[in-house]
């Protein structure tokens, strides 16, 4: 988990979590991720969210990036 300050008017902090290597939910208890979701002005981005699916709020916006055969990317988002 890495935290970055931003200059955005709404989001003052960006938290990036790479959950790729998480094998057990106990490994991330120390991060207290649910608290991050309730912090005003904090944007949380999680790579490999399926590894921590139990922590993701129902109203989370999911963003997916797909690399196409021609090298372009397709981005989709939604709940």
Helices and strands as residue ranges (DSSP letters): E 2-5, E 13-18, G 25-31, H 33-38, E 42-47, G 49-55, E 62-67, E 73-78
